[in-house]
Amino acid sequence: MAVRFTVVHADARPGQDLRNERRELRAVEAKLVATSASDEAGLIENVREADGILVIDALITKRVVEAITRCRVIVRYGVGVDCVDLDAATERGIVVAHVRDFCTEEVSNHALMLVLACSRKLVWLDRGMRDGQWRESSLGAMGAIHGETLGIVGLGEIGKSLARKAAALGLRVVACDPYVEPKAFAPCGARPADLETLLREADYVSLNLPLTAETRRLIGARELGLMKSTAYLINTARGPIVHEAALVEALTKGAIAGAGLDVFEEEPLRPNSPLLRLDNVVLTPHTAGSSDHAARQLRREVGRAAAAVLAGRWPRYVANAAVRDRLDLLPAEG
Ligand SMILES: NC(=O)c1ccc[n+]([C@@H]2O[C@H](COP(=O)([O-])OP(=O)(O)OC[C@H]3O[C@@H](n4cnc5c(N)ncnc54)[C@H](O)[C@@H]3O)[C@@H](O)[C@H]2O)c1
């Protein structure tokens, strides 16, 4: 194959299967080079000459963006793009693409699973049985689910999918999203509410919004204080949306009943995190989006997005919309 372009994977995992990405990139005569670096200087060295960059969660900071010489596209493996400095990329006319719809059902299923696991005390009961207990201690408060209220913060793809599934279980759904039109709420069975009302009313608060400068630590001591003492916080979005120390305090004091968490301020979660010692928390290691199907689809779409821009087309999903004013590309396919 003649090689016209070099695409660099900035943080390839050992043994990562890159066949789907390579298949898509071959169509535009691009080769894929897998790299990983332990610091920013190493990362810059690896991506400096790349025509395109694929990234899982390495930080593509302003300094990295300013150091790259001919990159036209950065593609994030996933939905959230908080690891890329979008303004810096826009400034340099670099398209930041992401894959928005690859794990919507997986994440909404996971959020619902955490709601059910918290409410039905799944992990706690399972641990008790393994310790030889059979209903030896009081179950404490146990939610009914039907007739209770789920509050969804962020009514995007995942939030809407969760709302539809929750309504099927008989949950009443309220949602807060200042950026979607009022008419988007009713079709998925959600009633609009502002954040304060949602926090006061919900038995389960599910976070399904992106991490941005505006949403960082959106849920802190004040917001947790508004929640019912019987309510649960579910976070499958991004850890830093929640002030983790304030959450630990609320969980320890019993200000809220518990939490189901897939994401954390710092990942992997530190082995000495107080969250690991709390009985009223269900934890999963940032796996809400995982499934074999989602992984295959993600790899194909990442390769496809990079190939599209190298061929002079817009990818399906552009994260830095402002770059559209700076580039004249053909419309996205399909
Ligand atoms: N845990 C995982 O494995 C995993 C997997 C995929 C996505 N995610 C996270 O889930 C998030 C949501 O994904 P999505 O596909 O639904 O994205 P989306 O862009 O379709 O929806 C996000 C919604 O949040 C809303 N929003 C933004 N700021 C808000 C605010 N201050 N208050 C209320 N709503 C606000 C937006 O208007 C949008 O409707 C992603 O940004 C990502 O961080 C996590």
The ligand as an SDF file (V2000), in Angstrom:
LIG
                    3D

 44 48  0  0  0  0  0  0  0  0999 V2000
  -18.9080    5.7010   31.9280 N   0  0  0  0  0  0  0  0  0  0  0  0
  -18.7340    5.4810   30.6390 C   0  0  0  0  0  0  0  0  0  0  0  0
  -18.1850    4.4390   30.2330 O   0  0  0  0  0  0  0  0  0  0  0  0
  -19.2230    6.4860   29.6350 C   0  0  0  0  0  0  0  0  0  0  0  0
  -19.4400    6.0800   28.2920 C   0  0  0  0  0  0  0  0  0  0  0  0
  -19.9650    7.0110   27.4000 C   0  0  0  0  0  0  0  0  0  0  0  0
  -20.2310    8.3180   27.8140 C   0  0  0  0  0  0  0  0  0  0  0  0
  -19.9760    8.6840   29.0970 N   0  0  0  0  0  0  0  0  0  0  0  0
  -20.2440   10.0630   29.5580 C   0  0  0  0  0  0  0  0  0  0  0  0
  -21.6300   10.3410   29.4010 O   0  0  0  0  0  0  0  0  0  0  0  0
  -21.7800   11.6940   28.9450 C   0  0  0  0  0  0  0  0  0  0  0  0
  -23.1110   11.8430   28.2410 C   0  0  0  0  0  0  0  0  0  0  0  0
  -23.0980   11.1010   27.0310 O   0  0  0  0  0  0  0  0  0  0  0  0
  -24.2070   11.3360   25.8930 P   0  0  0  0  0  0  0  0  0  0  0  0
  -23.8830   10.4020   24.7740 O   0  0  0  0  0  0  0  0  0  0  0  0
  -25.5500   11.2970   26.4690 O   0  0  0  0  0  0  0  0  0  0  0  0
  -23.8310   12.8180   25.4650 O   0  0  0  0  0  0  0  0  0  0  0  0
  -24.7970   13.9080   24.7820 P   0  0  0  0  0  0  0  0  0  0  0  0
  -23.8870   14.9750   24.2840 O   0  0  0  0  0  0  0  0  0  0  0  0
  -25.7480   13.2570   23.8420 O   0  0  0  0  0  0  0  0  0  0  0  0
  -25.6660   14.4700   26.0070 O   0  0  0  0  0  0  0  0  0  0  0  0
  -25.1450   15.2470   27.0430 C   0  0  0  0  0  0  0  0  0  0  0  0
  -26.2680   16.1910   27.4730 C   0  0  0  0  0  0  0  0  0  0  0  0
  -25.8210   16.9110   28.6270 O   0  0  0  0  0  0  0  0  0  0  0  0
  -26.3680   18.2070   28.5180 C   0  0  0  0  0  0  0  0  0  0  0  0
  -25.7040   19.1750   29.3680 N   0  0  0  0  0  0  0  0  0  0  0  0
  -24.5490   19.8590   29.1680 C   0  0  0  0  0  0  0  0  0  0  0  0
  -24.2930   20.6700   30.2090 N   0  0  0  0  0  0  0  0  0  0  0  0
  -25.3150   20.5030   31.0830 C   0  0  0  0  0  0  0  0  0  0  0  0
  -25.6200   21.0610   32.3450 C   0  0  0  0  0  0  0  0  0  0  0  0
  -24.8360   21.9870   32.9150 N   0  0  0  0  0  0  0  0  0  0  0  0
  -26.7390   20.6570   32.9840 N   0  0  0  0  0  0  0  0  0  0  0  0
  -27.5620   19.7270   32.4350 C   0  0  0  0  0  0  0  0  0  0  0  0
  -27.3200   19.1560   31.2290 N   0  0  0  0  0  0  0  0  0  0  0  0
  -26.2070   19.5330   30.5760 C   0  0  0  0  0  0  0  0  0  0  0  0
  -26.2540   18.5650   27.0280 C   0  0  0  0  0  0  0  0  0  0  0  0
  -27.1430   19.6000   26.6810 O   0  0  0  0  0  0  0  0  0  0  0  0
  -26.6270   17.2280   26.3870 C   0  0  0  0  0  0  0  0  0  0  0  0
  -28.0180   17.1650   26.0820 O   0  0  0  0  0  0  0  0  0  0  0  0
  -20.5480   11.8970   28.0550 C   0  0  0  0  0  0  0  0  0  0  0  0
  -20.1820   13.2680   27.9650 O   0  0  0  0  0  0  0  0  0  0  0  0
  -19.4620   11.0770   28.7150 C   0  0  0  0  0  0  0  0  0  0  0  0
  -18.6790   11.8790   29.5620 O   0  0  0  0  0  0  0  0  0  0  0  0
  -19.4790    7.8010   30.0240 C   0  0  0  0  0  0  0  0  0  0  0  0
  1  2  1  0
  2  3  2  0
  2  4  1  0
  4  5  1  0
  4 44  2  0
  5  6  2  0
  6  7  1  0
  7  8  2  0
  8  9  1  0
  8 44  1  0
  9 10  1  0
  9 42  1  0
 10 11  1  0
 11 12  1  0
 11 40  1  0
 12 13  1  0
 13 14  1  0
 14 15  2  0
 14 16  1  0
 14 17  1  0
 17 18  1  0
 18 19  2  0
 18 20  1  0
 18 21  1  0
 21 22  1  0
 22 23  1  0
 23 24  1  0
 23 38  1  0
 24 25  1  0
 25 26  1  0
 25 36  1  0
 26 27  1  0
 26 35  1  0
 27 28  2  0
 28 29  1  0
 29 30  1  0
 29 35  2  0
 30 31  1  0
 30 32  2  0
 32 33  1  0
 33 34  2  0
 34 35  1  0
 36 37  1  0
 36 38  1  0
 38 39  1  0
 40 41  1  0
 40 42  1  0
 42 43  1  0
M  CHG  2   8   1  16  -1
M  END
$$$$
